[in-house]
Amino acid sequence: MVDGQVYCGDEGYWVRPSPGRLYVRLSGGPLDGQLLDVTNLPEQERVEGVLLITDRGMFGPGGRALYSPSEADPDGTFGWDGDTP
C-alpha cells in the first residue's frame, strides 16, 4: 500500500508509508482509513489483533481502540472491534 497515512499513536503528526514496510488498513472506528505498520508486529498480534492508543475513541485521551484482522481479508484490513479505557 502506498496511499494513506500511517497510524503513529497520538503524537500529533502524520507519516506517509515507507517503501519496504508492510501495512494493513484500519477499517471502522476512530482510526478508520489509517494504515498500521505490521512489519515488526508480533505474530500473536497479527492473529488476535492490536490495542491502539487514540484520543478520538469513546474513552477520550488515553483510551484504546481494538482492531483485529478481517476474516475476509486477513492480510489487508484490520476491522474495529470497539474501544476500551
C-alpha positions as CSV (number, residue, x, y, z in Angstrom):
1,M,0.0,0.0,0.0
2,V,1.4,3.4,-0.9
3,D,-1.6,5.6,-0.3
4,G,-2.8,6.8,3.1
5,Q,-1.5,8.0,6.4
6,V,0.3,5.7,8.9
7,Y,-1.0,5.4,12.4
8,C,1.5,6.8,14.9
9,G,-0.4,6.9,18.1
10,D,-1.4,10.4,19.3
11,E,1.9,12.2,18.7
12,G,0.0,14.8,16.6
13,Y,1.8,14.2,13.3
14,W,1.2,12.2,10.2
15,V,3.6,9.8,8.4
16,R,3.4,8.6,4.9
17,P,4.1,4.9,4.1
18,S,7.7,3.9,3.6
19,P,8.9,1.5,0.9
20,G,9.8,-1.9,2.2
21,R,7.3,-1.8,5.0
22,L,4.1,-4.0,5.3
23,Y,0.9,-2.2,6.1
24,V,-2.8,-3.1,6.8
25,R,-5.7,-0.6,6.5
26,L,-7.7,0.1,9.7
27,S,-11.4,-0.1,9.0
28,G,-14.2,1.5,11.1
29,G,-13.9,3.2,14.5
30,P,-11.8,6.2,15.4
31,L,-8.8,5.3,13.3
32,D,-10.8,4.4,10.1
33,G,-8.7,4.7,6.9
34,Q,-5.3,4.9,8.6
35,L,-2.6,2.4,7.8
36,L,-0.9,0.2,10.5
37,D,2.7,-0.8,10.0
38,V,2.7,-4.5,10.8
39,T,6.3,-5.1,9.6
40,N,7.6,-6.0,13.1
41,L,4.2,-6.8,14.7
42,P,4.4,-10.0,16.8
43,E,2.6,-12.9,15.2
44,Q,0.2,-13.2,18.1
45,E,-1.0,-9.6,17.5
46,R,-1.3,-10.3,13.8
47,V,-3.7,-13.1,14.6
48,E,-5.5,-11.8,17.7
49,G,-5.5,-8.0,17.0
50,V,-4.0,-4.9,18.5
51,L,-5.0,-2.2,21.0
52,L,-4.1,1.2,19.6
53,I,-3.9,4.4,21.6
54,T,-6.3,7.1,20.4
55,D,-7.9,10.2,22.0
56,R,-10.7,10.0,19.4
57,G,-12.4,6.9,20.8
58,M,-15.2,6.6,23.3
59,F,-12.9,7.0,26.3
60,G,-11.0,10.1,25.1
61,P,-7.3,10.7,25.9
62,G,-5.6,7.5,27.0
63,G,-8.3,5.3,25.5
64,R,-7.6,2.5,23.2
65,A,-9.3,1.0,20.1
66,L,-9.2,-2.7,19.4
67,Y,-8.5,-3.7,15.7
68,S,-8.4,-7.3,14.6
69,P,-7.7,-8.9,11.2
70,S,-10.6,-9.2,8.9
71,E,-11.7,-12.8,8.2
72,A,-12.4,-11.8,4.6
73,D,-9.0,-10.1,4.1
74,P,-6.6,-11.1,6.9
75,D,-3.5,-9.6,5.2
76,G,-5.1,-6.3,4.2
77,T,-7.6,-5.0,6.7
78,F,-7.9,-4.9,10.5
79,G,-11.5,-4.1,11.5
80,W,-12.6,-2.1,14.6
81,D,-13.9,-4.3,17.4
82,G,-14.6,-1.5,19.9
83,D,-12.9,0.9,22.4
84,T,-11.6,0.3,25.9
85,P,-10.3,2.7,28.6
